[in-house]
Every structure is written in structure tokens, then in C-alpha cells.
């Protein structure tokens, strides 16, 4: 299943970002530390050029710390990219961000030069809470649902920094199927855009491979399904469902209910610090994307050729 969610206000915001990008000195992209690749906007990666960029790994308290460091090292290999791992519990977030901006843009004391920064991130990544911290006042609306902010805002901060805030943005076509699932797992996509049991099955399979001990500990399971079993994800969900009393008529497990339990406990940290992707995984996934692109292009060309032949045949029969 390919998961997509791109409401109209996001399309408008993408256009506004393209227009304003040449005017800004600095890009601040807020990523979800659990999915740094899948929460990175490909449009920004394409358009930023060498423009100085700070990638903030937000919700780092929910991510695997060692894997977060690997991701930071990965991104900082690229020119003019710096990273910070932050979370909403830190009281020094503002200081860390301002200090990094000043290192990237050194100015003479009492300088009146204004630094124009563009801040953006996927829905529900904690961007609005971060902005309120930077501004020392409630400016951006916050909430647990994705897409709370709907329009571009201009915010004046201390130290002659002007911040352009954009709505939480996804992109029109999430080509990497895995990224769609990860965004759904971590809360970046509204639940109306996907089937919860399908997403929970994806999460269950990943956790069985990468964090089996967390599953054993959290759900007090005596054993886990074998990864050789093609239905291991379903068996895991059914096992958790029985232990949590998610039963319906005939002793069957309510898959919607147990799926919500798993996804909720992933999001709130009950399963510990989890990271759902690594730089080493991206190469194989990007190859999958290239294959899918080639297949789509071949089908498009075949349709166009079929239409052309049909048209030629009609012309010959006249």
C-alpha cells in the first residue's frame, strides 16, 4: 500500500517556499529524529544548493541515540549543513540554535544586519513548539494533530533574526513506500490517509527485526514469532492483542484496537527510544524508487504509443 497525504494548503505552502527561498540566508529544517531521511523535504534538498542549513533532529528523546549520531554525521558530510539533536524537554534549545546561527553568520558587535531564516518541517514534528521557544512567546499554534499551522508567518526574533514560518509540509508524491509507512507510524500523516492495521503490521515487522528485546520486555511475551514466518507481523499483533484483552466474538483479536495500542506506544516512547531508518538502508530503498520510476515511465510510454497507433489506424480507415 502506498500512503499519500497532500492537502491543498500544503501545495500553496510549497509554492510560497519556492518564491521566498532566494530571499533567505538560512534554512532551518526540523526533522523527526526517528526518521531523519523520511522527514526531510526532497524539494528543499533539491533547491537549497549550498545555502547554509541547520537540520534539527527534534524528538531526539524518542530516538535511538547512537543512530541519531550516525545520522548527524551523515548529514554534516554535506556542504554548509550543521545539525542539532533536540527535544521539547530541553530548556536550552533557544541558546543552542542561536549560538549555532551566530557561528554560521559571524557579525560585528552591535551590527544591525538582519539574518532571514526559513523554518520548515513535516506535520506534527514539533516545529511550532520550537518556534514559541525561540520567540519566548506563543506565536505558532501547537497540537497533537498534523497540519495545525495553515499559512506562512513572519516572526521577529532577538539578535536581528527574522524567521519565516511555513505550514507543516509533505510533498505531492511520496515515492519511497517505506517513507510513507514511517511517516504514518510517527504521526506525520493523518490517520484518514491510511489503514491502521496495515501500518501497525509494518511497524511490527521492523521491531521484530531491529528491536525484539523491546517487544519482549514491554508486552511480557514468552517468545516472538520467527522472522522466517511470512505472517510474523500478524502473529505478533495477535499475541499482543490477547495479552491486552483486545478480543471480539469467538475469541478473535480486534486488529484495529491492538494496532492502535502498538502505534500509540511507539509514539509516546513506551517501547523505548526507536529509530526506524538508517543511512545504510537508504541506498537499497532509493534503488527501489528508481525501479518504480522506470516502470511507471515505461507504462506511460506504452500507453502513449497505444494511443498513437489507435489514432493512426482511425486515420487510415477514413
C-alpha positions, -999 to +999 in steps of 0.1 A: +000+000+000+013+034-010+005+061+016+000+097+004-014+128+021-012+162+004-040+187+013-044+219-006-028+242+019+005+222+015+005+228-022+001+265-016+029+265+010+053+247-014+048+275-039+054+301-013+086+284-001+099+283-037+093+320-040+108+331-007+138+307-007+161+331-027+155+358-001+166+338+030+201+335+044+195+303+063+172+272+062+162+256+095+147+222+087+131+204+117+133+166+113+119+138+133+149+121+148+133+087+145+130+091+107+156+117+096+155+107+059+118+102+056+111+136+073+135+155+050+116+175+024+130+165-010+121+199-025+145+216-001+172+191-007+168+198-044+166+237-043+188+247-014+221+245-033+249+255-009+226+277+012+235+273+049+212+248+066+206+237+101+189+203+104+173+199+138+167+164+149+136+170+170+121+144+194+156+131+199+144+118+233+122+093+214+150+082+190+179+057+194+208+080+205+236+061+187+216+060+154+209+098+158+246+104+159+252+083+128+225+104+110+241+137+122+275+126+109+259+116+076+242+150+070+272+170+081+293+155+053+274+178+030+285+213+024+271+240+047+249+216+067+250+216+105+228+196+129+214+197+164+196+169+183+169+185+205+137+176+223+109+196+239+122+189+275+154+208+269+155+243+284+185+254+264+171+248+229+169+285+221+205+291+232+218+262+212+201+273+180+211+310+184+247+300+192+249+279+160+234+306+139+260+331+152+288+307+144+275+302+109+269+340+104+295+359+125+287+396+128+304+425+145+291+436+178+260+459+176+256+450+139+221+458+125+224+433+097+192+411+098+195+373+092+165+360+074+158+323+083+132+300+068+120+272+092+101+243+079+093+207+087+068+179+082+035+180+101+035+171+138+073+173+141+072+199+169+081+229+148+055+252+163+066+244+199+102+251+189+092+285+174+074+295+205+105+287+225+127+308+201+103+337+203+097+335+241+060+338+235+031+318+220+031+327+183+026+294+165-003+271+172+005+237+186-013+204+187-010+167+186-027+165+152-007+171+119-012+203+099-022+228+127-003+257+111-020+267+078-003+298+064+031+315+061+041+337+091+069+363+095+083+364+131+109+388+145+133+372+170+161+385+191+195+393+177+182+407+144+168+374+132+137+373+112+120+339+109+097+328+081+074+300+094+057+277+070+029+252+075+039+216+081+046+203+046+047+169+030+052+165-008+029+156-036+043+122-043+060+101-015+079+079-039+096+057-012+069+034+000+088+028+032+089+065+040+051+067+037+048+039+064+074+056+086+056+089+084+023+072+093+039+054+123+054+085+138+023+107+133+033+129+103+003+118+083-034+120+093-049+086+101-077+092+075-050+086+048-041+050+058-053+018+074-040+015+109-036-024+109-015-021+077+008+005+093+010-015+126+020-046+106+048-027+090+060-014+124+057-049+139+079-064+113+105-037+117+105-041+155+109-079+152+140-074+131+156-045+150+142-042+185+130-077+195+141-072+231+119-041+235+088-062+224+096-090+249+101-065+277+071-042+270+045-069+263+059-096+286+059-121+257+074-156+263+086-159+228+084-140+195+073-152+161+102-164+138+112-139+112+112-169+087+074-169+092+058-147+065+030-139+089+052-130+118+039-094+120+003-106+122+012-132+148+029-106+169-001-083+168-024-111+177-002-121+206-001-086+220-039-083+214-046-114+235-024-102+263-041-068+263-076-082+261-083-069+226-108-097+218-141-098+199-166-125+193-152-161+190-120-151+208-107-133+177-083-104+182-096-069+173-068-058+149-078-022+149-076-020+187-043-037+191-029-018+161-038+015+179-021+002+211+012-006+193+013+027+173+004+048+203+031+031+225+057+037+197+048+074+195+047+080+233+080+062+240+066+033+259+087+009+238+119+029+245+140+050+221+134+038+185+148+048+151+131+034+120+157+040+094+195+042+089+217+058+062+228+023+052+192+014+044+186+043+021+208+030-008+186-001-013+154+019-009+165+045-034+172+018-059+136+005-054+124+041-061+144+042-093+130+009-105+094+020-098+101+053-116+114+033-147+084+010-146+059+040-144+077+057-173+077+025-194+039+021-188+033+058-197+053+054-229+034+022-237+000+040-232+011+069-254+023+045-281-010+026-280-029+058-283-008+069-313-013+036-331-050+037-325-052+072-339-031+062-369-054+033-375-085+055-374-069+079-399-061+051-423-097+038-422-112+071-432 
